[in-house]
Structure formats: structure tokens, C-alpha cells
Amino acid sequence: MTDPDDRQKLDALSERIAAVKEVHEPKPPAPDHHSQAQLAWRMVIELVAGLGIGFGMGFGLDVLLGTTPWLMIIFVLLGFAAGIKTMMRSAAEIQSRQEAALADSNDSPQG
């Protein structure tokens, strides 16, 4: 059979291996600090897209109907309102995702 001294060496080796595995264990992913910038750019793009579409539609209708610049002004304002509405919808979606993630992290068992 095995010698008690060998058994102690095996136990010590097992403890050292476990300690090394614990040190090199993958850490949970850290929150991405760039995600906030991505969200900000998304909202800016949504606003600018609304303004651009409104400008394009208004300018095109003004050229066709000869009402320069009234339809362009109206459609730019409508595009601005649509961009703000889209930004608010995106913000609500992001907030609900963050609240769900927070609730999931609070409900998960510790340890």
C-alpha cells in the first residue's frame, strides 16, 4: 500500500494545485466602459437621422410644390420630434435591460 508520508505529499500537492487553479481561474467579465459611449452615439445618431430625414422630405416637397422653405421647416421640426421620441424609447429600453440585469444579479445565490 501507500506510505503515510506519500499520502501527505499527495495532499500537499493537491492543495498547491487547488491554490494555483484558484489564482488562474477566469474572472467574471468586467463591465464595458465603452458601452456608455456606444449608447450615447446611438442616441445622437437617432436624433440626427430624424433631423436629416425631416429635412430631406421637407426640402423635396418644397421643390415639388414651390413652398420654399415652409414645408422644410415643418418637416425638420417633425423629424426632431421623431428623433427625440426614438431616443426616449431607446433610453427606456436600456434602462429596463439594466434593471433586469440588476434584479438577476440580486436574485442569484452568493457563493
N, CA, C and O atoms as CSV, one atom per row, in Angstrom:
chain,resi,resn,atom,element,x,y,z
A,1,MET,N,N,0.828,-1.189,0.000
A,1,MET,CA,C,0.000,0.000,0.000
A,1,MET,C,C,0.867,1.245,0.000
A,1,MET,O,O,2.091,1.175,-0.114
A,2,THR,N,N,0.192,2.407,0.133
A,2,THR,CA,C,0.946,3.662,0.089
A,2,THR,C,C,1.456,4.024,1.470
A,2,THR,O,O,0.823,3.740,2.487
A,3,ASP,N,N,2.573,4.634,1.476
A,3,ASP,CA,C,3.212,5.084,2.709
A,3,ASP,C,C,2.498,6.346,3.204
A,3,ASP,O,O,2.122,7.177,2.376
A,4,PRO,N,N,2.292,6.531,4.525
A,4,PRO,CA,C,1.646,7.742,5.036
A,4,PRO,C,C,2.386,9.012,4.614
A,4,PRO,O,O,1.763,10.056,4.416
A,5,ASP,N,N,3.696,8.929,4.478
A,5,ASP,CA,C,4.471,10.090,4.042
A,5,ASP,C,C,4.109,10.465,2.602
A,5,ASP,O,O,4.011,11.645,2.266
A,6,ASP,N,N,3.911,9.449,1.754
A,6,ASP,CA,C,3.489,9.703,0.368
A,6,ASP,C,C,2.092,10.332,0.335
A,6,ASP,O,O,1.814,11.218,-0.473
A,7,ARG,N,N,1.241,9.865,1.212
A,7,ARG,CA,C,-0.126,10.414,1.269
A,7,ARG,C,C,-0.099,11.902,1.634
A,7,ARG,O,O,-0.852,12.696,1.071
A,8,GLN,N,N,0.769,12.271,2.575
A,8,GLN,CA,C,0.893,13.678,2.973
A,8,GLN,C,C,1.434,14.522,1.824
A,8,GLN,O,O,0.997,15.655,1.623
A,9,LYS,N,N,2.381,13.972,1.074
A,9,LYS,CA,C,2.929,14.689,-0.073
A,9,LYS,C,C,1.841,14.903,-1.132
A,9,LYS,O,O,1.751,15.977,-1.728
A,10,LEU,N,N,1.020,13.878,-1.361
A,10,LEU,CA,C,-0.064,13.994,-2.331
A,10,LEU,C,C,-1.092,15.027,-1.883
A,10,LEU,O,O,-1.589,15.808,-2.694
A,11,ASP,N,N,-1.407,15.029,-0.595
A,11,ASP,CA,C,-2.361,16.026,-0.087
A,11,ASP,C,C,-1.800,17.443,-0.225
A,11,ASP,O,O,-2.530,18.363,-0.596
A,12,ALA,N,N,-0.516,17.625,0.071
A,12,ALA,CA,C,0.115,18.941,-0.056
A,12,ALA,C,C,0.134,19.377,-1.521
A,12,ALA,O,O,-0.109,20.543,-1.834
A,13,LEU,N,N,0.423,18.434,-2.408
A,13,LEU,CA,C,0.426,18.754,-3.835
A,13,LEU,C,C,-0.974,19.125,-4.311
A,13,LEU,O,O,-1.133,20.054,-5.103
A,14,SER,N,N,-1.981,18.414,-3.838
A,14,SER,CA,C,-3.367,18.726,-4.210
A,14,SER,C,C,-3.759,20.128,-3.742
A,14,SER,O,O,-4.440,20.859,-4.461
A,15,GLU,N,N,-3.330,20.497,-2.546
A,15,GLU,CA,C,-3.623,21.833,-2.031
A,15,GLU,C,C,-2.929,22.915,-2.859
A,15,GLU,O,O,-3.511,23.966,-3.128
A,16,ARG,N,N,-1.682,22.653,-3.260
A,16,ARG,CA,C,-0.967,23.622,-4.089
A,16,ARG,C,C,-1.613,23.775,-5.461
A,16,ARG,O,O,-1.723,24.883,-5.985
A,17,ILE,N,N,-2.037,22.658,-6.032
A,17,ILE,CA,C,-2.708,22.702,-7.342
A,17,ILE,C,C,-4.011,23.481,-7.234
A,17,ILE,O,O,-4.324,24.293,-8.105
A,18,ALA,N,N,-4.774,23.238,-6.168
A,18,ALA,CA,C,-6.038,23.964,-5.976
A,18,ALA,C,C,-5.782,25.454,-5.812
A,18,ALA,O,O,-6.551,26.267,-6.324
A,19,ALA,N,N,-4.712,25.832,-5.104
A,19,ALA,CA,C,-4.399,27.242,-4.912
A,19,ALA,C,C,-4.023,27.907,-6.240
A,19,ALA,O,O,-4.435,29.035,-6.512
A,20,VAL,N,N,-3.250,27.212,-7.051
A,20,VAL,CA,C,-2.856,27.760,-8.351
A,20,VAL,C,C,-4.073,27.879,-9.261
A,20,VAL,O,O,-4.218,28.875,-9.971
A,21,LYS,N,N,-4.949,26.876,-9.250
A,21,LYS,CA,C,-6.171,26.934,-10.067
A,21,LYS,C,C,-7.043,28.109,-9.640
A,21,LYS,O,O,-7.641,28.776,-10.484
A,22,GLU,N,N,-7.118,28.361,-8.360
A,22,GLU,CA,C,-7.937,29.470,-7.860
A,22,GLU,C,C,-7.387,30.816,-8.322
A,22,GLU,O,O,-8.144,31.723,-8.668
A,23,VAL,N,N,-6.060,30.935,-8.325
A,23,VAL,CA,C,-5.438,32.184,-8.765
A,23,VAL,C,C,-5.673,32.406,-10.255
A,23,VAL,O,O,-5.929,33.533,-10.680
A,24,HIS,N,N,-5.590,31.344,-11.051
A,24,HIS,CA,C,-5.711,31.462,-12.505
A,24,HIS,C,C,-7.129,31.240,-13.007
A,24,HIS,O,O,-7.355,31.166,-14.215
A,25,GLU,N,N,-8.078,31.133,-12.101
A,25,GLU,CA,C,-9.471,30.960,-12.506
A,25,GLU,C,C,-9.962,32.202,-13.238
A,25,GLU,O,O,-9.672,33.319,-12.809
A,26,PRO,N,N,-10.703,32.030,-14.340
A,26,PRO,CA,C,-11.170,33.214,-15.077
A,26,PRO,C,C,-12.083,34.084,-14.217
A,26,PRO,O,O,-12.956,33.593,-13.501
A,27,LYS,N,N,-11.853,35.368,-14.314
A,27,LYS,CA,C,-12.663,36.330,-13.559
A,27,LYS,C,C,-13.950,36.615,-14.328
A,27,LYS,O,O,-13.978,36.484,-15.551
A,28,PRO,N,N,-15.017,37.005,-13.625
A,28,PRO,CA,C,-16.238,37.386,-14.345
A,28,PRO,C,C,-15.959,38.617,-15.192
A,28,PRO,O,O,-15.138,39.455,-14.819
A,29,PRO,N,N,-16.633,38.734,-16.327
A,29,PRO,CA,C,-16.344,39.872,-17.204
A,29,PRO,C,C,-16.654,41.200,-16.518
A,29,PRO,O,O,-17.691,41.365,-15.875
A,30,ALA,N,N,-15.737,42.128,-16.674
A,30,ALA,CA,C,-15.911,43.467,-16.113
A,30,ALA,C,C,-16.855,44.257,-17.011
A,30,ALA,O,O,-16.907,44.020,-18.218
A,31,PRO,N,N,-17.590,45.181,-16.438
A,31,PRO,CA,C,-18.480,45.986,-17.286
A,31,PRO,C,C,-17.668,46.778,-18.313
A,31,PRO,O,O,-16.607,47.321,-18.008
A,32,ASP,N,N,-18.187,46.825,-19.511
A,32,ASP,CA,C,-17.508,47.522,-20.595
A,32,ASP,C,C,-17.772,49.020,-20.472
A,32,ASP,O,O,-18.911,49.473,-20.584
A,33,HIS,N,N,-16.698,49.783,-20.239
A,33,HIS,CA,C,-16.852,51.225,-20.069
A,33,HIS,C,C,-17.150,51.915,-21.390
A,33,HIS,O,O,-17.625,53.051,-21.410
A,34,HIS,N,N,-16.871,51.229,-22.493
A,34,HIS,CA,C,-17.161,51.808,-23.797
A,34,HIS,C,C,-18.639,51.702,-24.135
A,34,HIS,O,O,-19.116,52.391,-25.037
A,35,SER,N,N,-19.374,50.845,-23.425
A,35,SER,CA,C,-20.785,50.672,-23.758
A,35,SER,C,C,-21.575,51.967,-23.532
A,35,SER,O,O,-22.537,52.228,-24.253
A,36,GLN,N,N,-21.193,52.766,-22.561
A,36,GLN,CA,C,-21.888,54.025,-22.323
A,36,GLN,C,C,-21.684,54.985,-23.495
A,36,GLN,O,O,-22.611,55.689,-23.895
A,37,ALA,N,N,-20.479,55.008,-24.036
A,37,ALA,CA,C,-20.217,55.854,-25.205
A,37,ALA,C,C,-20.999,55.351,-26.410
A,37,ALA,O,O,-21.502,56.148,-27.202
A,38,GLN,N,N,-21.103,54.034,-26.553
A,38,GLN,CA,C,-21.875,53.479,-27.667
A,38,GLN,C,C,-23.339,53.866,-27.556
A,38,GLN,O,O,-23.981,54.178,-28.558
A,39,LEU,N,N,-23.861,53.846,-26.349
A,39,LEU,CA,C,-25.255,54.238,-26.153
A,39,LEU,C,C,-25.458,55.720,-26.478
A,39,LEU,O,O,-26.464,56.101,-27.078
A,40,ALA,N,N,-24.509,56.536,-26.083
A,40,ALA,CA,C,-24.614,57.967,-26.373
A,40,ALA,C,C,-24.576,58.208,-27.881
A,40,ALA,O,O,-25.360,59.001,-28.402
A,41,TRP,N,N,-23.670,57.530,-28.582
A,41,TRP,CA,C,-23.604,57.691,-30.032
A,41,TRP,C,C,-24.877,57.194,-30.702
A,41,TRP,O,O,-25.338,57.781,-31.680
A,42,ARG,N,N,-25.441,56.116,-30.178
A,42,ARG,CA,C,-26.693,55.602,-30.746
A,42,ARG,C,C,-27.783,56.668,-30.661
A,42,ARG,O,O,-28.526,56.881,-31.619
A,43,MET,N,N,-27.873,57.325,-29.527
A,43,MET,CA,C,-28.908,58.347,-29.354
A,43,MET,C,C,-28.649,59.568,-30.237
A,43,MET,O,O,-29.584,60.142,-30.796
A,44,VAL,N,N,-27.395,59.960,-30.362
A,44,VAL,CA,C,-27.069,61.090,-31.239
A,44,VAL,C,C,-27.424,60.763,-32.680
A,44,VAL,O,O,-27.985,61.597,-33.392
A,45,ILE,N,N,-27.099,59.555,-33.109
A,45,ILE,CA,C,-27.396,59.149,-34.479
A,45,ILE,C,C,-28.901,59.110,-34.721
A,45,ILE,O,O,-29.371,59.495,-35.792
A,46,GLU,N,N,-29.658,58.643,-33.726
A,46,GLU,CA,C,-31.113,58.617,-33.882
A,46,GLU,C,C,-31.678,60.025,-34.050
A,46,GLU,O,O,-32.574,60.244,-34.865
A,47,LEU,N,N,-31.158,60.971,-33.286
A,47,LEU,CA,C,-31.622,62.347,-33.387
A,47,LEU,C,C,-31.242,62.966,-34.735
A,47,LEU,O,O,-32.072,63.597,-35.389
A,48,VAL,N,N,-30.005,62.785,-35.136
A,48,VAL,CA,C,-29.537,63.351,-36.407
A,48,VAL,C,C,-30.268,62.703,-37.584
A,48,VAL,O,O,-30.574,63.378,-38.567
A,49,ALA,N,N,-30.550,61.404,-37.492
A,49,ALA,CA,C,-31.281,60.741,-38.569
A,49,ALA,C,C,-32.686,61.323,-38.703
A,49,ALA,O,O,-33.157,61.553,-39.817
A,50,GLY,N,N,-33.351,61.561,-37.588
A,50,GLY,CA,C,-34.677,62.176,-37.642
A,50,GLY,C,C,-34.643,63.550,-38.273
A,50,GLY,O,O,-35.499,63.892,-39.088
A,51,LEU,N,N,-33.640,64.344,-37.890
A,51,LEU,CA,C,-33.494,65.677,-38.475
A,51,LEU,C,C,-33.194,65.598,-39.978
A,51,LEU,O,O,-33.761,66.347,-40.774
A,52,GLY,N,N,-32.306,64.689,-40.347
A,52,GLY,CA,C,-31.929,64.551,-41.753
A,52,GLY,C,C,-33.087,64.084,-42.617
A,52,GLY,O,O,-33.295,64.602,-43.714
A,53,ILE,N,N,-33.832,63.120,-42.134
A,53,ILE,CA,C,-34.985,62.635,-42.895
A,53,ILE,C,C,-36.041,63.726,-43.020
A,53,ILE,O,O,-36.622,63.917,-44.089
A,54,GLY,N,N,-36.285,64.435,-41.932
A,54,GLY,CA,C,-37.246,65.536,-41.983
A,54,GLY,C,C,-36.810,66.625,-42.953
A,54,GLY,O,O,-37.625,67.153,-43.709
A,55,PHE,N,N,-35.516,66.961,-42.929
A,55,PHE,CA,C,-35.001,67.974,-43.853
A,55,PHE,C,C,-35.164,67.519,-45.298
A,55,PHE,O,O,-35.617,68.281,-46.151
A,56,GLY,N,N,-34.790,66.265,-45.566
A,56,GLY,CA,C,-34.881,65.745,-46.929
A,56,GLY,C,C,-36.308,65.723,-47.451
A,56,GLY,O,O,-36.566,66.113,-48.589
A,57,MET,N,N,-37.228,65.268,-46.620
A,57,MET,CA,C,-38.631,65.228,-47.052
A,57,MET,C,C,-39.181,66.637,-47.262
A,57,MET,O,O,-39.849,66.905,-48.260
A,58,GLY,N,N,-38.902,67.524,-46.329
A,58,GLY,CA,C,-39.396,68.894,-46.439
A,58,GLY,C,C,-38.817,69.624,-47.634
A,58,GLY,O,O,-39.543,70.308,-48.356
A,59,PHE,N,N,-37.523,69.487,-47.849
A,59,PHE,CA,C,-36.880,70.152,-48.978
A,59,PHE,C,C,-37.411,69.607,-50.302
A,59,PHE,O,O,-37.668,70.364,-51.238
A,60,GLY,N,N,-37.571,68.283,-50.370
A,60,GLY,CA,C,-38.100,67.675,-51.584
A,60,GLY,C,C,-39.517,68.137,-51.885
A,60,GLY,O,O,-39.843,68.444,-53.032
A,61,LEU,N,N,-40.344,68.185,-50.878
A,61,LEU,CA,C,-41.721,68.651,-51.098
A,61,LEU,C,C,-41.766,70.133,-51.441
A,61,LEU,O,O,-42.595,70.565,-52.242
A,62,ASP,N,N,-40.866,70.918,-50.830
A,62,ASP,CA,C,-40.793,72.340,-51.164
A,62,ASP,C,C,-40.423,72.541,-52.634
A,62,ASP,O,O,-40.998,73.396,-53.307
A,63,VAL,N,N,-39.478,71.765,-53.126
A,63,VAL,CA,C,-39.072,71.881,-54.524
A,63,VAL,C,C,-40.229,71.487,-55.441
A,63,VAL,O,O,-40.485,72.144,-56.450
A,64,LEU,N,N,-40.929,70.399,-55.076
A,64,LEU,CA,C,-42.039,69.932,-55.912
A,64,LEU,C,C,-43.221,70.899,-55.897
A,64,LEU,O,O,-43.836,71.161,-56.930
A,65,LEU,N,N,-43.526,71.423,-54.719
A,65,LEU,CA,C,-44.728,72.241,-54.576
A,65,LEU,C,C,-44.453,73.742,-54.639
A,65,LEU,O,O,-45.390,74.535,-54.727
A,66,GLY,N,N,-43.187,74.140,-54.595
A,66,GLY,CA,C,-42.840,75.552,-54.664
A,66,GLY,C,C,-43.199,76.332,-53.416
A,66,GLY,O,O,-43.543,77.511,-53.501
A,67,THR,N,N,-43.123,75.690,-52.251
A,67,THR,CA,C,-43.495,76.350,-50.991
A,67,THR,C,C,-42.280,76.706,-50.139
A,67,THR,O,O,-42.393,76.833,-48.920
A,68,THR,N,N,-41.148,76.864,-50.757
A,68,THR,CA,C,-39.886,77.078,-50.048
A,68,THR,C,C,-40.032,78.186,-49.011
A,68,THR,O,O,-40.614,79.216,-49.352
A,69,PRO,N,N,-39.572,78.066,-47.826
A,69,PRO,CA,C,-38.995,76.998,-47.035
A,69,PRO,C,C,-39.973,76.392,-46.026
A,69,PRO,O,O,-39.542,75.722,-45.088
A,70,TRP,N,N,-41.264,76.610,-46.196
A,70,TRP,CA,C,-42.221,76.272,-45.142
A,70,TRP,C,C,-42.313,74.783,-44.847
A,70,TRP,O,O,-42.287,74.396,-43.678
A,71,LEU,N,N,-42.417,73.953,-45.843
A,71,LEU,CA,C,-42.515,72.508,-45.579
A,71,LEU,C,C,-41.214,71.963,-44.995
A,71,LEU,O,O,-41.228,71.052,-44.168
A,72,MET,N,N,-40.088,72.532,-45.435
A,72,MET,CA,C,-38.804,72.101,-44.875
A,72,MET,C,C,-38.754,72.401,-43.379
A,72,MET,O,O,-38.312,71.559,-42.597
A,73,ILE,N,N,-39.196,73.575,-42.977
A,73,ILE,CA,C,-39.201,73.941,-41.553
A,73,ILE,C,C,-40.121,73.010,-40.776
A,73,ILE,O,O,-39.759,72.526,-39.703
A,74,ILE,N,N,-41.298,72.761,-41.308
A,74,ILE,CA,C,-42.270,71.889,-40.624
A,74,ILE,C,C,-41.715,70.471,-40.485
A,74,ILE,O,O,-41.810,69.868,-39.416
A,75,PHE,N,N,-41.132,69.935,-41.575
A,75,PHE,CA,C,-40.635,68.561,-41.525
A,75,PHE,C,C,-39.369,68.427,-40.687
A,75,PHE,O,O,-39.138,67.376,-40.090
A,76,VAL,N,N,-38.549,69.466,-40.633
A,76,VAL,CA,C,-37.386,69.424,-39.740
A,76,VAL,C,C,-37.866,69.357,-38.291
A,76,VAL,O,O,-37.313,68.601,-37.492
A,77,LEU,N,N,-38.873,70.128,-37.953
A,77,LEU,CA,C,-39.414,70.072,-36.582
A,77,LEU,C,C,-40.048,68.719,-36.290
A,77,LEU,O,O,-39.893,68.179,-35.194
A,78,LEU,N,N,-40.767,68.168,-37.275
A,78,LEU,CA,C,-41.340,66.828,-37.091
A,78,LEU,C,C,-40.242,65.762,-36.965
A,78,LEU,O,O,-40.365,64.826,-36.174
A,79,GLY,N,N,-39.182,65.912,-37.743
A,79,GLY,CA,C,-38.049,64.987,-37.643
A,79,GLY,C,C,-37.361,65.078,-36.297
A,79,GLY,O,O,-36.942,64.068,-35.732
A,80,PHE,N,N,-37.246,66.300,-35.785
A,80,PHE,CA,C,-36.668,66.497,-34.456
A,80,PHE,C,C,-37.521,65.812,-33.393
A,80,PHE,O,O,-36.994,65.148,-32.501
A,81,ALA,N,N,-38.835,65.976,-33.492
A,81,ALA,CA,C,-39.738,65.334,-32.530
A,81,ALA,C,C,-39.648,63.814,-32.641
A,81,ALA,O,O,-39.654,63.113,-31.630
A,82,ALA,N,N,-39.565,63.306,-33.872
A,82,ALA,CA,C,-39.448,61.857,-34.056
A,82,ALA,C,C,-38.118,61.351,-33.496
A,82,ALA,O,O,-38.070,60.278,-32.894
A,83,GLY,N,N,-37.040,62.114,-33.688
A,83,GLY,CA,C,-35.738,61.726,-33.147
A,83,GLY,C,C,-35.747,61.693,-31.630
A,83,GLY,O,O,-35.198,60.773,-31.023
A,84,ILE,N,N,-36.367,62.694,-31.012
A,84,ILE,CA,C,-36.471,62.726,-29.544
A,84,ILE,C,C,-37.291,61.536,-29.050
A,84,ILE,O,O,-36.930,60.897,-28.061
A,85,LYS,N,N,-38.396,61.239,-29.740
A,85,LYS,CA,C,-39.236,60.113,-29.333
A,85,LYS,C,C,-38.461,58.797,-29.436
A,85,LYS,O,O,-38.567,57.943,-28.557
A,86,THR,N,N,-37.691,58.637,-30.495
A,86,THR,CA,C,-36.883,57.425,-30.659
A,86,THR,C,C,-35.806,57.337,-29.584
A,86,THR,O,O,-35.539,56.258,-29.056
A,87,MET,N,N,-35.188,58.473,-29.261
A,87,MET,CA,C,-34.185,58.489,-28.193
A,87,MET,C,C,-34.795,58.094,-26.855
A,87,MET,O,O,-34.191,57.335,-26.096
A,88,MET,N,N,-35.978,58.598,-26.563
A,88,MET,CA,C,-36.636,58.264,-25.293
A,88,MET,C,C,-36.982,56.776,-25.240
A,88,MET,O,O,-36.840,56.141,-24.195
A,89,ARG,N,N,-37.434,56.222,-26.364
A,89,ARG,CA,C,-37.758,54.801,-26.421
A,89,ARG,C,C,-36.498,53.952,-26.195
A,89,ARG,O,O,-36.539,52.946,-25.487
A,90,SER,N,N,-35.386,54.366,-26.802
A,90,SER,CA,C,-34.116,53.657,-26.620
A,90,SER,C,C,-33.651,53.750,-25.167
A,90,SER,O,O,-33.177,52.764,-24.603
A,91,ALA,N,N,-33.782,54.915,-24.568
A,91,ALA,CA,C,-33.376,55.091,-23.170
A,91,ALA,C,C,-34.211,54.209,-22.252
A,91,ALA,O,O,-33.683,53.617,-21.311
A,92,ALA,N,N,-35.514,54.117,-22.519
A,92,ALA,CA,C,-36.373,53.259,-21.701
A,92,ALA,C,C,-35.994,51.789,-21.870
A,92,ALA,O,O,-36.004,51.026,-20.903
A,93,GLU,N,N,-35.664,51.396,-23.093
A,93,GLU,CA,C,-35.249,50.014,-23.351
A,93,GLU,C,C,-33.954,49.683,-22.620
A,93,GLU,O,O,-33.828,48.612,-22.026
A,94,ILE,N,N,-32.996,50.598,-22.663
A,94,ILE,CA,C,-31.715,50.389,-21.993
A,94,ILE,C,C,-31.907,50.340,-20.481
A,94,ILE,O,O,-31.295,49.515,-19.802
A,95,GLN,N,N,-32.751,51.215,-19.955
A,95,GLN,CA,C,-33.000,51.228,-18.520
A,95,GLN,C,C,-33.665,49.926,-18.068
A,95,GLN,O,O,-33.319,49.386,-17.017
A,96,SER,N,N,-34.611,49.424,-18.851
A,96,SER,CA,C,-35.274,48.175,-18.465
A,96,SER,C,C,-34.293,47.014,-18.500
A,96,SER,O,O,-34.374,46.114,-17.664
A,97,ARG,N,N,-33.355,47.018,-19.469
A,97,ARG,CA,C,-32.333,45.963,-19.512
A,97,ARG,C,C,-31.431,46.030,-18.293
A,97,ARG,O,O,-31.100,45.001,-17.705
A,98,GLN,N,N,-31.027,47.245,-17.908
A,98,GLN,CA,C,-30.159,47.394,-16.741
A,98,GLN,C,C,-30.873,46.988,-15.463
A,98,GLN,O,O,-30.271,46.361,-14.592
A,99,GLU,N,N,-32.149,47.335,-15.340
A,99,GLU,CA,C,-32.914,46.942,-14.157
A,99,GLU,C,C,-33.079,45.425,-14.104
A,99,GLU,O,O,-33.004,44.839,-13.024
A,100,ALA,N,N,-33.303,44.779,-15.253
A,100,ALA,CA,C,-33.429,43.325,-15.290
A,100,ALA,C,C,-32.109,42.663,-14.914
A,100,ALA,O,O,-32.097,41.668,-14.189
A,101,ALA,N,N,-30.990,43.214,-15.409
A,101,ALA,CA,C,-29.682,42.662,-15.061
A,101,ALA,C,C,-29.401,42.839,-13.575
A,101,ALA,O,O,-28.849,41.944,-12.935
A,102,LEU,N,N,-29.775,43.981,-13.029
A,102,LEU,CA,C,-29.585,44.218,-11.604
A,102,LEU,C,C,-30.444,43.268,-10.770
A,102,LEU,O,O,-29.983,42.742,-9.757
A,103,ALA,N,N,-31.676,43.049,-11.187
A,103,ALA,CA,C,-32.554,42.134,-10.470
A,103,ALA,C,C,-32.025,40.705,-10.553
A,103,ALA,O,O,-32.106,39.958,-9.578
A,104,ASP,N,N,-31.480,40.318,-11.715
A,104,ASP,CA,C,-30.918,38.980,-11.859
A,104,ASP,C,C,-29.697,38.801,-10.963
A,104,ASP,O,O,-29.510,37.746,-10.357
A,105,SER,N,N,-28.864,39.847,-10.885
A,105,SER,CA,C,-27.663,39.735,-10.048
A,105,SER,C,C,-28.031,39.713,-8.563
A,105,SER,O,O,-27.327,39.095,-7.765
A,106,ASN,N,N,-29.115,40.372,-8.187
A,106,ASN,CA,C,-29.552,40.349,-6.785
A,106,ASN,C,C,-30.219,39.035,-6.421
A,106,ASN,O,O,-30.157,38.605,-5.269
A,107,ASP,N,N,-30.862,38.390,-7.399
A,107,ASP,CA,C,-31.549,37.125,-7.132
A,107,ASP,C,C,-30.619,35.928,-7.157
A,107,ASP,O,O,-30.951,34.885,-6.594
A,108,SER,N,N,-29.449,36.049,-7.803
A,108,SER,CA,C,-28.547,34.911,-7.910
A,108,SER,C,C,-27.946,34.611,-6.537
A,108,SER,O,O,-27.659,35.520,-5.759
A,109,PRO,N,N,-27.758,33.303,-6.252
A,109,PRO,CA,C,-27.178,32.932,-4.944
A,109,PRO,C,C,-25.718,33.319,-4.872
A,109,PRO,O,O,-24.980,33.194,-5.849
A,110,GLN,N,N,-25.309,33.787,-3.719
A,110,GLN,CA,C,-23.927,34.191,-3.497
A,110,GLN,C,C,-23.141,32.985,-2.992
A,110,GLN,O,O,-23.568,32.296,-2.066
A,111,GLY,N,N,-22.002,32.743,-3.605
A,111,GLY,CA,C,-21.106,31.704,-3.097
A,111,GLY,C,C,-21.148,30.567,-3.961
A,111,GLY,O,O,-20.462,29.576,-3.710
